[in-house]
Amino acid sequence: MAQWEKLRQLESVYLTQVDELYDGDAFPMDVRHYLAHWIEGQDWDRAARDHDVAMLLFQVLLENLDIQHSRFVQGGESFLLQHNIRRFKQSFQRYQEEPYNLANIIQWFLAKEKEILQNAELAEQVQLLQVQQNPMETDSQRNIERKMTDLKNKVQCMEHTVKCLEEQQDEFDFKYQTHNMEGTTNEAEKTEQMKVLQALLNRLDASRKSMLSGMGVLLDGVEELLCVLVREELVQWQRRQQKACIGAPDSTCLDQLEKWFTTEAECLFQVRKFLKKLEELMGKVTYEHDPVKKQKPALQKRVDSLLTSLLKSAFVVETQPSMPQGKGPLVLRTNVQFSVKTRFLVKFPELNHAMKVNVSMDREAPLVKGYRRFNVLGTNSKALNMAESMSGGMVADFRHLTLKEQKSGGGGKGIHDLSLSVTEELHIINFNTEFLLHDMSVSLETSSLPVVIISNSSQQQSAWASILWFNMLCLEPKNLLFFANCPVATWPQLGEMLSWQFLSSTTRGLDSNQLDMIAHKLFGKQQSYDACNISWTKFSKENVPNTNFTFWVWFDGILFMVKSHLENLWKDGYKLFMDKTLLKKKQRGTFLLRFSESIRDGGITFSWVDYSPTGEPDVRSVQPFTKVDLGQIPFHEIIRNFQILEEENVPENPLLFLYPDTPKVEAFGKYYTKKSGADSEYIKYIRTKLVFVSKENTLEAKSPMYSDTGPEPSPSTMNPRYGLGGEAFEPSTFPPLGLIGDHLPPELPLSPDPMFSAMVDPDEDLNPTLQEFLNDPNMYHCVDLLSDDTTFLEGALPGHPFTALLQPCE
């Protein structure tokens, strides 16, 4: 497509640029239009350097103008077109002596056209990317865009109106001054001149009134948009940021808001210029009942008020305070560096590095007894600039701030006698700056969301619980006494927040079945959990029945275990919150994975179903594995190597099908190490530390570890048999026999070394065969470590007949 045709198809904003390009007389747009094909086919660059080529093209240009004139005559085109073509030809005659100057001019115009085209294409590409990134543009956003476009058009029309008004006033002023200078004595002529002047003044007065009225309508539109931006869009962004701080997948991008705020500010500053121009015109020409003198002060006050409101709302905290190694944002520790970023949504290039932001702390601290106060240390003053933002926004990025507690003799004094723990005490970080541009000065302030300040890493878990609860429920970001009268959460609110924790940590949240399992744990069996409520105390302060830990500690321990040791299984969709009663109608060997409810820092186990000779289902479980265990051997390798001893001491892996019916190898094969058996990288641990072999007669065919509706029993109620983790397990569960070393029965000494050879007291006299085994465990079958006695590894103790149990590997 020809360049000129591409230009003609551009959007109005770029067509305006084309109009402005051809606004003068250097190269008429009519000539460019009617001779477009010929002009674009010539080598004007060469003509600008070669006089002969330039002369040739100059002659051809004049001939083409003659041809075009003839077409107009023959086609009966308007007399005006014919006249213009003749006039353009005569105008070009001035290049007769130096035709290369005309070539230079045409070349320059073509280059400028290309620039407009390139800018339009770039803008189209950017817009396309934005559409791809934000496919879910809301009706509200489309409505705002439409109103923004309308507002910009009104401002452009107002600018044209001001120019026309100035021309009218110049005309009146010129004739009025001429009338005074001539000083005619002819009354009739004088009367006629006065009539003309009065008509001009009436016209000027009407134009002023019309402009002032239009300015009022324009400000109505500005105010309506400002309300939408500040009271709706900005508030919604702030709520999205609150939720994103606790793991929600909500967008917190500010680019769209910045575009709207900047456009609105530009329009308001334009209106201020119009008012200033009106004041200037009124200073030259005024009269009785001048509408500018009467209405301008009110309009000035209104536009300044709107602009002040816009500017104050445009100063925000883009990235909330956070430590590099914290559990999440808004939990800060004394004497540990943290970062925070502020942003000014009115993006004027002339403000780059011109506005300095200062940081302070707890300007409006509550009057609570014992309330701590802190000083902000580090680089706590920085200029807003466009260099520290990926999108070119106006930001001040504070990266090296620290907090130090003020020594105030046991905390602050106050009128509220409240009892708040350190992790329930909320603090706010404040930021202030000064806007100064075009005689407009406004003090700006903003603040962070409330932060919890700790002094020890052991407080992080509890502090993060406070941040979760506050940002899940509180819609008043400056409510520092939130935990003094803490509201309850509905199950839908809590369930959504718990799912966000998994989603943000592992990219996969909790599904409805998993959420129902957690709700069952909290509220018992219910037809629907939507009406269930949970208090802050039950969530984070009260221990779960029959345990020594809270619900949040249990949940956070599971989350840590998944993120650290089970992330691949979790991301691939394996269900870990499950009820083992689901196994009762499944085929023999079907197993499922589930989290333990009795281990403080998270534990995972598996349950499987077997059938008695009479066909009764028997659901069995293994003692839960902790994060310590999974740090030694991956969970999939435990499942792969787990065995029990059937009749005649034949080891068998009872785990055959992952619930509901997926063969174990198909479910877990992709996670297995390439090497197996004696070549496995985990064989040393399996041989000398973890022995996943259980005597069948050590297990009682009875109910599962804990009932399907109640909590797991307390360890204190179990029989003192020792399994994984050195904890007692009840006879109805399989211990993964046996973690030798860290998890020996209490009769044996412990040692931090992972190998068995370091776990025996060096002062003990060892059987020579046992000593040989300790030096080279590969010489012996690991199944031979089992004693015929039902006591767990009884034969492994010094002084017992262990030699006969050890047989060299062939």
N, C-alpha and C positions, 0 to 999 in steps of 0.2 A: 504494500500500500504506500502511496506517495506520502511524503512527510506532511504536506499541507492537509491532506485528507485525514491523517492521524490527529493533527492538531484540532481540526474541526469537530472531532468526535470526543474530545476531552470533556471532563466535568466543568461546571461553570467557573469554579475557582481558578482553573488553569486557562480557560477561555478569557477570563479577565486579565490574566497576565499577558496573553497574546494581544488583547486590545491595548493594553498599556505599552506594549512593545512598539506597536504601529501607530501610536498616538500622535507622533510628530510628522513632519513633512519630508524627512530624509529619504524614506522609501515607502510610498503609499501602499496601504493594504489592498486597494483595488487592483493595482498592477500585480501584486504578489498572488492575488486570487485568480485573476483571469489568465495569467501567464505561468501558473504554478508548474505545469508539466515541463515546459521549456526551461524555466529558471533552474529547476532541480537537476536538469540533465546537463548543465554546463559546468566547466572546470573554472570556477571563479578564483580559486587559489592561484592557478597558473596565470589567469588574466591579471591578477593584482601585481604580478611580477613582470609580465611581458606586455609592453605597450601595444604591439601589433595584435596580439590576441584580444586584449582589452578593447581596442578600436573595432575589431571585427564583431565582438559580442555587443558592443554599444550600438553599431549600425543595425544589427539583427533585432535588438530590443526595440529600436524605433520603428522598424518595419512591422514587427509584431503588434505594436500599438496601433499602427495604421490599419492593419488587418482586423484587429479587434473593433476599432471604430467603425469599419465598414460593416461588420456583422451587426453592430448595434443599429446602424442605419437601415440595413436590409431587414432586420428582424423587428423593426418598429419599436425598439426599446426606448425608454424614456429619454427625453432631451437632456436630463441631468446627467445620465451615464455618458452620453456622447460628449457632453461638455467637459466632464471630468477627465475622460481619456485624452482629449485635445490638450487640456491644461497640464496633465502629467507629462505629455510629450514635450511640451514647451519648457517645462521645468527641468527636464533632463538635458536640455541643450547646454546647460552650464558646464556639463562634463565633457563637452566637445574636445577641448584641448587636453584634458587629463582624464581619459576614460577609466584608467586604473583606479582612480578614486571611487568611482561608482562600483567597480568590481569589489573593492575593499568593503564598501558599505553593504552590498548584497551578501558577501561572504559572512560579514558580522551578523546580519539578521538571520541567516540560515543557521549559524552556530548557536545563537540565542534560542531559536526554535528547538534545536536539539536538546538544549539544557532543560527547557520546559517539558519536553517529552520524557526525558530521562527522570526528571523529578516526579512526574505523574506515574510513570511505570514503577518507580521505587515505592511510592506511596501505595500503589495498588498491591505490590508484593507484601509490604508490611501489613496492610489491611487484611490480606488473605491469610497471613500467618496468625494474626490476631483472631480472625474468625475460626481458624482451625484450633487454636488454643482455647477459645471461649465459645464452643458451639452452643452452649445453653444460655445465650443472651436472653434476659428476661424482658417481659413486656414493659416493665418499669424502666429498664435501661434504654430500650428503643424509644420510649416516650421522652426520656431526658435528652437523648440525642436529637430528636425532632425539635424539641423546645430550644436546645442550644443553637441549632442551625437557624431557627427562626429569630433568636435573639441576636445572633451575629448579623443577619440580614437587616434587622431593624437598626442596628448600630451603623451599618454602612449607609443605609438610607438617611439616617440622622446626620451623618457626616456630609452627605450631599446637600441636605437641607441647610446646614450651617453655611456652606459655601454659597448657596443661592441667596441666603439671607444677607451675607456679607456683600454680595454683588448688588443687591437691591439697595442696601444702605449706602454703598459707594455712589450709586446712581443718584439717590436722593441728595446726598451730601454735596456732590458735584454741582447739581442744578441749584441747590440752595445757595451755595457759595457764589456761583455765577450770578444768580439773581441779585445777591447783595452787592457784588462788585459792579454790576452794570448800573444799578441805581436809576432805572428808568423813571421818567416823570409822567409818562402816559398812563393815565389811570386805567384805561381799558386794557392796555397791554399788561399793566401791573396786576390787574384783577385776573387776567387769563393765566399769567405765570403762577399766581397764588393758587389758582384752581389745580394747575398741574402739580404743584408741590404738595397740595393737600391730598390729591389722589395718590401720589407716591407715598406720602406718609401713612395714609390709610392702609395702603397695600403692605407697607413695612410693618405696621402695627398688627395686621392680620397674620402676617408671616411669623412674627414673634410669638403671638398667642398660639398659633398652630404648632410651632416648634416646642413651646413649653408644655402644651397638652400632650404632644407625642412623647416628650421626655418622661412625663408622668406615667403614660401607658407602658413605656419601655421599662421603667423602674418597677412597675407592677409585675411584669414578667420576670425581672431579675429576682424580686423578692419571693415569688412563687418557686422559682428554681432553687433559690438558696434554702428555703424550707425543706425541699425534697432532699437536697444534698446533705444538709447538716442534721436534720431530724430523722431522716430515713436511711439514706445510703451510708452515711458515716457511722450512724449508730449500728446498722447491720454489720458493717465491716468490723467495728469494735467487738461485737458479739462473736463474729467468726474468729477474730483473733483470740478471744478468750477461750473458745472451744479448741482452736488449733494448738494452744499452749498445753492442753491436756490430751492431745493425740488425735483430735478430730481431723478428717481429711479436707477441711474447708480451705478455700483459697483466701490468702491474705494479701494478694497483690494490690498495690496502690496505684498502678499506672493509670487506670481508668478514672479513678477519683482525682488524681493529679491533673489529668487532661480537663476534666469538668471544672475543677476549682480554678485552674489557670485561665480558662476561657471566660468564666464569670468575672474574675478579677480584671482581665483585660477590658471587658465591656464596661465595668464600673469606672475604671480609670479613663476610658474614652468619654464617658458621660461627664466626668469631672473636667476634662479638657473642653467639652462643649460648653459647660457652665462658665468656665474661665473665659472662653471666647465671647460668650454673651455679655459678660461683665466688661470686657474690653470694648465691644461694640456699643454698649450702653454708655461707656465713658466718652465716646465720640458723638453719639446722637442719642438724646433722651428727650422726653416730652411729658406732658401732663398725662397721668394715668398709664404710664409706661408699664406693661405687664412684667417685664424683666425685673424692674425694681421691686415689684410687689411679690413675685413668685420665686425668684431665684434663691433667697435665703432658705426657704423651706425645702426646696429641691436639693440644695447643697447639704443641708443637715441630713436629709434622708439618704442620699447617696453615700455620705461618709459613714453613717450608721450601718448601712448594709455592708459596706466594704470592711469596716471594723469587725463586724460579726463574722464575715467570711474569712478574714485573715486569722482571727483568733481560733477558729475551728480548723484551720488548715495546718496547724502545728500539732503533730502527733508523734507517738512512739511507734516506730515501724517494727523494731525487733525488741521484744521484752528482755529484761535483764536475765542473764544465764551464765553459769560457770561452765568451763570446757568439759569437765568430767562429772557434772551433776546428773541426777536422775532425770531432770527436766528443767525447763525455765522457771524462774521466779523463786527458786530455792538458792539462797546465797549463804556463803560461809565467811565469817570474819577472817580477815587477813589472806583471803584467797581471791585472786583476780577474777573479775567478771566483765562482760561486755554488754552494751546496750546501744541502740541506734535510734536517733530521732530523725524526722523528715518534715520538710515544709512543702505542702502540696501546691503552693503557688510558685510555679517554676518560671522565674524571670532571670535570664542570663546576667543582667546587670547586678543581681544580688549575689552572684557567686563569690564566696569568701567575704561577703560584706556583713553577714549576721552572725554574731558570736553567741553560742549556746553555753549556759552555765548550769552546773549540776549541784543540787542540794538535797537535803534529806529531811523528811518528817516535818514539813512546815506547819502542818495541822495535826500534830500528834494528839491522840486522845488523852484526856486527863484521867489516867488509870494508874493506880498505885503499883509501883514496881515496873512500869513500862520502860523498856530500855530505849536509849537514844544512841545514834551512831553518827560518826563523821565520815564523809566521803573523801578518800585519799586518791592520789594519782592525778592524771591529766584531766581535771574536771572542768575545763573550758576549751571549747573548740568551735571553729567557724563552719557554718553550713556551706557545703560545696558539692559540685557535681562529679568530682573525680572518684569518690568512694562508693558510688552506686553503679550497679551493673546496668541499670536502665537510664542512667544519667539524671536521676532525681536529685533534689537538693537535700543532702543528708549531713548529719554530724554523727560519726561512728566512734563511740567511746569504747576502746578495747582493753584498757588497762586500769580499771577502777578497782579499789578495794574498800572495805568497810572496817572501821575500828570503833569499838564500843566506847562511849564516853564514860568516864568514871564519875558517877553521880551518887555514890554512897548507897548502893542497894536499889537503884532504880529510881524512876521519877515519882514525884508525889502527885496525887490526883484526887478527884472527888468521887470517882467510881471505885468501889471496893469489890473488884471482880477477881475471879481466880482463873487466869488464863495461863496455859503452859507456854513454854518458849515457842513451840511449833504451832501454837494458835495465835501468837502475837503477830499482827500484820503491820507492815511498814510500806511507805510510798516514797519513791525517788522522784524528785521534782526537777523540771527543766524550764529555763526561761531565756528569752532572747528579745531583741528589739527590732521591729520592722521600721525602716525609714526610706521612703522613696516618693519622689514627686510631691514634696511638702506634706506627706502623709506619715505620721508617726504613731505606731501602735505597739504596746507592750504585749508580748505573747508568752503564755505559760501552758505547759502540759505535764502529765505525770504518768508514771508506769502503773501497771496493775499492781495490786498489793503483793509484796514479797515476804517470804518467811526467812528469817536470818538465824542460822545455827552456828554453833562454835565447835561442833564435833561431828565427824562423818557418821557416827552411830545414830544421829538424829535425822539423817536424810530421809529414811523410810517414812517416819512419822510426819516430817515436814511436807513431803510430796503428797501424802494423804490429805493434808490441809489444803494444799493448792488445788488438788483434784476436786475436793468438796466445794471450795469457794467458787471456782470457775464453772462448776457444773450448775450451781444454784443461784449465785448472786448476780443480779443485774445492775447493782450500784457499785461500780469499781472503787469508790472511795469509802466504802463502809468498813472501817478498820475494826469495828467491834462486832463483826459478823459472828464470831464464835461465842460471843457472850449470850446470844439468843439464836442458836443455830437451827435453821429449819430442817425438816425431814426431807428425804428424797423419795420420790416414787420409784417403783421397780423399773418402769420404762426408762426413767432418767439414769438410774444407776447402771442398768444393763447396757445401755448405750455407751456410757462412759467406760465401763469395764472392757467392752469390745474395742474401744479406741486404744486401750493400752496394748492389746495384742496387735492391733492393726498398725500402730506407729512403731512397734518394736520388731515385728516380723512380717509386715505387709499383709497379714491375714487376720481378720477379726474373728469374733465368736459367732457361730451360727445359732439359729433359734433353739435347736436341741441342746447345745452346750449351755446357752443362757438359761434354759429351763432346769438343767441340772444344778446350776449355781443357785437359782431362785429356790429350788427344792431344799437345798442346804440351808438357806437363810430363813425360809418361811414355812417349811414343811410342805406336805402335799396339798396343792390347791388346784381348783378347776381352772382358774385364771389368776395370773400374778399382777395384772395391770393395776389393781386397786391396792396392792401391798405397798407399805411404806417402811423405810428403814431410817433410823436416827443416826446422827453423827457418832453418838456413843457406841451404838451397836456395831457400826462400821469400823471404828478405829480405836475404841477404848476398852470395850468389854471383851473378855475372852470367849471364844466359842465354847459351848458346853463340853465338859470332859477334856478340855485342853488347857494349855497355858499360853495361848496366843490368840490374837484377834483375827477377825475375818480378813482384814486388809493385809496383815502379816502373812497369812496363809496364801492369799491370792497373789501377793507380790512375790512370794517365794516360788510359786508355780511359774509366774511370768519370767522370773530370772532363769529358772531351770529350762524352760522352753527356749528362751533366747540364747542361752549358753550351750545347751547340749542337745536340744531336740528341734532346732529351727528348721532343718531340712524336712523332717517328718511333718512338722506343723504346716510349713508352706505348701507341701504337696497334698494337703487336705486330710491327713490322718486325724481321726477323731480321738481325742484324749480325755474329754469329759464324758464318761459313759457310765451307764448303770449295768452292773454285771448280771442282773436278772434277765437281761436280754438274751443271755446264753442258754437259758433253760430249754428252749425249743430248737436249738441248733444242733448240727451233727457233731459227733465226738471229735475233739481236737480243735474246735473253734475257740478262738481266744480274742480278747479285746484289751485295749490299753486304757488305763485310767489313772488319774492322779489320786494320791493318798490324801485322806482328810485328817490324818493324825500326826503328820510330820510338819514341824514349824516352818522350815525353810524350803519346803517343796519336796515331794517324793512321788515317784511313778512306779506303778506295778502292772502286772498283767494277770488276768483271770482266764481260766479255760474250763471247758465242760467235759466231763467224762460220764460214763453211764455204768451203773451197777449191773450185776448179772440179772437183776429183776427188771432192768430198763429204767430205773429211776435216775434222773439227771443229778449230777454232783458237780457243783461249781466250785473250783479251787482257785486259790490266789497265792502269790508269792510275796514274801516280805518286801515292802517298798524299797526302791533304790533311791539314794539321795544324790545330790550334786557331787558329793565326794566320790561316790561310786562311779558315776558317769564321767567324771574327770579322768578315771583310770581306763575304763573300757566303754566304748560307745554302746548306746542302748540296743542298736540293731545287732551288734555282735553278741550281746547278752542273750537276745532272743534267738539268735542263730545257734548258740552253743548250749543253751539250757537243756538239761537232761534230768530224768528221774530214773531210779533203779526199779525195774519191774521184777517179777519172779525170776529166780536163778541169777540175780544180780546183773541182768542185761540192761544197760543204759538205753533210755528211750527219750526222745524229745516229744513232749505231749502237745506242743504248739504246732498245729497243722494248717489251720485256715484262719486268716484274719477276718474278724466280723465284717460283713455277714458271711461271706463264703469265698474270699480270695485266698488262693494258695500262698503259704508263707513266703516261698521263694519269689513268687510273682510280686508280692507286696513289698518285700525288703531286699530282694536280690540286688537291686541297683545300688544299694548302700554298702553291700558287703565289700570287704577288702578283697583284692584280686587273689591274694594268697590265702590258703586255708590249711587246716590241719597243722602239721609240725612247722610249716613255713609261715604261718600267720604271725603278724607282728605282735599279736596279743597273746600268743601261746604261753609266753613266760608267766604272764599274770594268771592265765587260766590254770596253768600247772602248779604254780607255787603261791598264788595269792587267792584267786577266785576259782573255786571248784564247783561248777554248776551241776552237781550230781546229788540227788536226794534219795534217801532210803524210803521206799513206799510205806514201810511200817512205822515211819516217824510221823506220818500224816494221818489225821483222823478224818474219815469220810463224814463230815458233818457240815453245818451251815458255813457260809462264807465268813471272811474276816470280820465283817460288821454287817448289820442288818441293812436291807435295802432302803429303809426309811429313816433309820437313826444314824447317829454319828459313829465313827469307829471307837472301839473301847479305849480307855486310857491305858497306856503302857503299864501302869501300876496294877491293873487287873489281870494282866497276862501271866502265864506261867513263865518262870525265869529260864527260858531257853534262849540261846543267843544266836542271832543270825546276822544279816547284813547291817552294818552300821553299829554293831555292838549293842543293839537294842533287843529287849526281850520280844519274842514273838509267841503268839498263841498257837497251840497244837494244830489248829485247823488251817494254818497257812504253811506254805513251803518256804523254808529259809533257803536262800541260795548258798548252800554249803560250800565252803565256808570261807569267809574273808580272813585268810591267815595274815597275821601282822597287825595292821591297825585295828582289826576287828576280832582279835582272839578273845576267847572267854577270859574273864578277869583273872583266872589263875595264872595266865602267862603274861610276862612283861611285854610292854609296848615299846616300839622304836619308830622314829619317823622314816627310816629307810624302807622303800617299798618291797624289798626282797625278803623272803622268809628267813634267809640265813642270818639276817641282822635282828630278827625278832626274838631270838632265844637268848636267855641270860648266859653270857659267856662263862660265868662261874659254875654253871651246871655241868655235870659229867654227862656227855652225850653218848648214846650208843654208836659204835663205829659205823654201822650201816646208815644210821640217821645222819651222822656227820658227812658221810660220802654223798648222801642225797642232797644235803645242803650245799655241798661244793659243786655238784653237777646234777641238777634235777632232771636233765634230759635223759639220764640213764634209766629212769623209772617211769612206768605208766602212772598217769595222774590218778586213775581210778583206784590204783592200789593204795592210795592214801586213806581209803575208807576202812574203818575197823568193822569187824562183824558185830561188835557191841553197838547197841542203839545209842549210847552216849556219844554226842557229837565230838569226833576226832579224839576220843578218849585215849586211843593208842598212840597219839602223837605226843603225849606228855612224857617228859623224861621219867625213866623208871618203869615204864609200861612196855609190854611185849610188842614193839613196833617193827622189829627186824623181819619177822615172818611176813609182814604185810607188804614189804618193798620187794618188788621183783624187777630185775634189770630189763630195759627195753631190748628187743631183739634187733 
